[in-house]
Amino acid sequence: MKHFITCLLILCALQAAAQKNYVPAIVITPGNDSLQGLVDYRNWRKAPESIHFKQDLSAPEQSFTPSDIQGFLILPVNELYVSRPVKLDITDESIDHLLATDEREYLEDTVFLLNIVQGVYNLYMYMDKHDRYHFVYDAGELPVQELQVLRKKARGSNSAIITLKHYQQQLYLLFGDCPSIAKRAGRADYREKSLRELFVAYHRCKRPSATLAVKKTERSRVRWGVLAGFSSNTTRFTGDHPLSRLSYTSSAYVFPGLFLDIPCSRQRQQYWFGTELYYKTLDASGEQTGASGQPVDQVYFKFSYLHLNVMFRYVYPKGAVRPFINVGWSNAVMLSEKRNERMREGYRNSIAIDGPKRHEAGIFGGIGVQYGRFQVEVRHARSNGFSPYNALGTNIRSWQGVVRVKI
């Protein structure tokens, strides 16, 4: 199983590195000319340090940095990035770092900024290497200014962190000639939606008939729905316990459940974090035969579980039919013992395992395809079973088929 998971991860990394996603785009040159062609678009969570451009698919690839061009427009999603010189406070604002030092870190460079609003004032967004969002604005001859929100250690304290919302005062002064908008600035959150609404409202206050361009709000990419699966299982017992000497038969069960998938990043929704919750009934039976060929020792197990899977998934980001691979961890809590019986020749029937483990843990890997709302997958899973005895180990291996339907 370890080799299987390792192979999945290697394939995932190689596939991700090899992909190109050229889409129609316009590059704006320093001379304010337009180059129409194709850009390798990655639905960036962080603004790219450079872009790859082709005039057509057969043309040679060119690379542009923010210093080379004024910006670029991704046509299918109407997403505009502009090149601007900035000075941003990119200090690591984790609690440990802030408590350890008062020093601040700054970025002074020309970078690509994602345009949010084009109006009287232009609003942009940038994410730094510490995953901090920065919002900046400019207008005409007004250079780029950062809307500042800072976290720092409180003066005279070694454990308290304070947040300084300087951006609210900045916006109050910026929108001062529209008092109703300026008043709202004191309640604004440092989030794209809140700031976008303020900049749009100010534009409409000052120039109600002028053109306004606003980046569309991204829809949630969270997927959830129902699933159904089939599992074929092999139960193995090891150790010195008498039950390990029995021969066990394969078993199978079906399981209904629910799933929830959350994209791990904005970048093309290639990487997902997923959970599944379902009900399962696990059967296992074994026997030992005597010299006559008749069973002299038999055991029967039947337990019901509430099962939770947690997984990471890579989905190929292009095409109608999208292959995917995933790896995950499973946890199951026993709900009931429907059967736990041992029958030996010459003995009364008894409990096979006294006090089976209530928690089952395991790992799994899978490969499948996604088409629209549907996903079909084949998995291999392994878990530690239900034996509580040191002298009796249980190992459950299974092959599973799963169908998931997004709601």
N, C-alpha and C positions, 0 to 999 in steps of 0.2 A: 504493500500500500504506500509506503514511503517513496519507493521508486516511481510509482504511478503519479503521486502528487508532484514530485520533483519534475517529472517530464511535463506535466501540465503547466507548471510555472515557467519552465524554460521555453515551451512553445508560445506561451502568452507573451513573454518578453521579446522573442524573436519576431512574432507577428506584429507587435506594437511598433517595433523599431523599423520594420520594413514598409509600413503603410504610407501612402500619400493620398491626400484628399484635395485635389485641385478643383476649385470652384471659380466661377466668373467673378472678376474683381476689377477695380480701377485703382491704379497707383498714381498718386499726385507727386510730380517731380518738383525739385527746388525752384524751377522756372514757372511753376503753376500750370504745367502741361499735364495732360492725362494720358496714361498708358493703360490701354484695355488689354486684359489677358486673363490669366488664371493664377490664383494664389493657393498655396497648400494651407488650407484652413483647418484649424484644430479646435474651434469653439473654445478659445483659451479662457481658462480661469484666471491666470496671470497673463498680463500683456506680454507678447513675444519680444525677445531681444533682437530678433531679426525675422524676416519673412522670406519665403522662397516663391519666386515669380517666374512664370513662363508666358510668352505671348500666345502660344498654343501648345498642345500636348506633345508635339514633335520638336518643339524649339528647345534650345539649351536652357538650363535652369539658372536664374540669377538670384542673388541674395541681396537684400536691402536692410540696412540698420536704420534706426531713427535719425541718424545724422545724414543719411543718404537721400531721404525723401521727406515730403511734408506730411504724408499720411497715406492711408489706403481705405477703400470701401469694399466690403464683402457684399456683393449684390444679392445673393439669394436670401440673406437675412437682414439686409440693409444695416449693416454694422460698420460704423465709422471709427477708425483709429487715427489720431493725429499725433504728429511729432512735436514735442514741446520740451524746452529746457526747464527743469524743475529743481527745486530744493525742498526735499521732504524729510521730515523726522521719521526715520524708520527704526527707531529703537525697539529692541526686543522688550515687550511689555509683559512678559511672564512675571509672576510674583517673585520667583527666586532671583531673577535678574535685577528687577527693580530694587529689591531689598539689598542686593549685593553691591550695587554701584549707583552713583548719581549721574554718571556720564551718559550723554545722548549720542546717538548715531544718526548721521545725515547722509542722504543721497543727493548729490549734485551732478546731474547728468542730463542728457537728452534722451527721452523715453517715449514710447508709444502710450497714449492715454485713450481709453475707451470713452467715446462721446456719449453723454446721456441726454443733454438738452442743447440745442442750438437756438439761441434767442438773443434778447438784450444782453444777457450774460450767458456764457457757455459753461456747462457743467460737465466735468470729466471724472472718471474713476480709475484708480490704479491700485493693484495689490502688490505689496513688497515681499521680500524674501522670508519675512516672519509671518506671512499670511495676514497682515494687517491691511484693511481697506483704507485708502486715502481718497478724499474727494477734493478736487481743485476746480478753480474757475478762472476764466479770463474774458476779455471783451475788447474788441478793436485794438487800440494801442495799450490797453491794460495788460501787463504780463501775467503769467500764471501765478495764482495765489493759492496756498493750501488752506482749506478749512480745517482748523486744528482742534483735535481732541487729544489730550495727553493724560497718561496715567503715570504717577510718580510716587515716590515714598513721601509720606507726610513729614513736614519739618519737625524735628525733635522726637521722632518715633522710629523705632527699628522694626516695626511690624505692621504699621498702618499704610495702606495705599489709597491715594485720593485720585479722583478723576476731574480734570479741568476741561470744561466744555467751552473753550474759547470760540468755537465756530458759531455759537448762538449769538454772541456779541458781534462777531464779524458780519453775520447775516442781518442783524438788526440795523447796523450802520449801512450796509450795502443796499438794503431795501427801504431805507428811511423815508424816501419820497413817496412811498405807498404805505401809509401807517398801518393799515389792516394786515398787510403782508408782513411788515416788520414785527408786529405784535406776535404773529404766529411763529416767528423765528425762535423766540424764547422757549417754545415747547417742542421744537423740532428734534427728532432723533437723528443720530448719525448713521442713517441707512439710505440706500438708494431711493426707495419709494418716497420717504419723507422729504428728502432734499429735492428730488425731481418735482414733486408737487409744488414746493415753494418757488423754484425757479420758473416753472410754467405759469404760476399765478402772477408772479411779478411781471413777466413778459406781457401777459394779457392785461395787466393793469396799465402798463406804460404804452404798449403798442398793440392794441386789440386787433387791428386789421393787418398787422405784419405777419410774415411767414414764420412759423414755428416748427422746428423739427425735434421730435422726441423719440428716444429709443424705446421700443416696445418692452413692456414688462414680460419677463420670461415666465412661461407657464411651468407649473410644477411638473417634474418628470417622475415623480414617485409612482410606482406601479403597485397595485394590489389586486388580489383576486382569489379564486378558488383553485384547488389542485386535487388531483386523484392519482394514486400510484399503486404499483404492484411490486412486491418484494419476494424474491426467492432466497431462502436462508439456509445456511449450513451452520449447525451448532457443534462446537468441538469442546470436549472436556479434557483437561490435562491434570497431571499430578498423581498422588498416591491414593487418593480416595477411591473406594470401590466403584463409584459411579463413572469414573474415567475409563473403566474396562468395558463398558457397554458400547454397542454400536448404535449410532444415532442416524435417523433419517432426515432428509431435507424437509423443509416446510415452507409455506408461503402465506402471505396475507395481503389484503388490500387496505389502503389507508386514504381517507378523505381529510381535507384540511384547508387552511388559508395560507396566503403568503403576502409578504410586503417587501418590495425592492426599492432601495434609495440610491440614486447616483452618488458616487463618491466625489465627483468633481464635475465642473461645467464642461470639461473637455470631451465633447462628442459623446458623452454618456457611454464610454467604453467600460468604465469600471463601476461596479455596483456592490453595495452591501445589502445582503438579503436575509430575511428570516422566514421560517416556515413553522407553522403550528398544526399538528395533526394528531389523530387518535389511531392507535395501532393495537393489535392483539398478536402476541408472539406465542407460537406453538413450538414445542420440542418434545420428541419422544425417542426412547432408546430401549434396547433389550440385549440380554445375554442368553444364549442358548446352551442347553446341556448336551450330553452325549447322545441323547435320543433325537436331538434336533428341535426339541420343544423349548420355548422360553422358560427360563428359571428365574430371571430377574428382569423386571420391566419398570420404566419410569415414564411419567407423563407430566408435562408442564404446559400451562396455558395462563399467561399473564396479560393484563391490559395496561397500556401506558398512554400518558400524554407526552408527546414528543416535540422538542424544539430544536430546529436546525438554525445555525448561524453560518453564513457563507460569504465568500468574496468571489465575484464573477467578472470575467472579461468577455465582452460582447464585441464581435467584429462590427465596426461602425458603418459599413456600407452595404447597400443592396436590400432587396425585399426580404430575402431569406438570409438571416444572420447567424452564423455559427457562434457558439460560446463554450467556454470551459469554466469550471469553478472548483473550489476546494472549500471545505467547511468542517465545522465541529458540531456534534450532536449531543443532546442531553435529553434524557427521558426519565419521567417520574412514574413509578408503578402506581396504578390506581386500584387494582384488585388482583387477587390470586384466584383465578377461576378453576385451576387444577394444579395440584402439586402432590403427586401420588407415586408411591413405590409399591410394587407387588412382587414379592419373592415367594418362590415355591417353599411351602412348609411354614410360612410366616403370615401373620395378619398384615393386611394393607397398612401402610404407614405414610407419613409425610416424607417426601423425597429429600427436600432441602429445608431445614429448619431456619426460618427467618431469612428468606432471599433478599438480596440487596434491593433497596427501593429506588436507587438511582443508577442509571446506565449512561455511560459516556462513550463517545466514539469519534471517528473521523471519516470523511468521505471525499470522493472526487467524482466529477461528472463531466459529460460532454453532450451537447445538444444543439438544437437550432431554434431560432425565434422567427416567427412569421406573423406580423401584425400583432394581434392580441394573444397569440398562442405560442407556447413553448413546449417542446418535447425533448426529453432528456433521458440518458442512460447513466446510472451511477454505480459505483462500487463502494461499499461501506463496510466498516469493521467496528465492533464495539466490544466492551469488556464483560458483557453478560450480567448474570444475576447471582452467581455463587458468592457467598460471604466467607467461605472456608479458605484457609491458607493452603490446605492440601488439595484443593479442587479449583482449578482455574477454568473459566468459561471464555470462549472466544466465538463471537457470532459474526460470520461473514455473509454478505448479501449482495445480490445484483438487483437493481431497482430500475423500473421504468416509471417516469413521472410526466404527467401532462398538466400544464398550468394555463389558466385562462384569465386574462386581465379583465377586470370589471370597470 
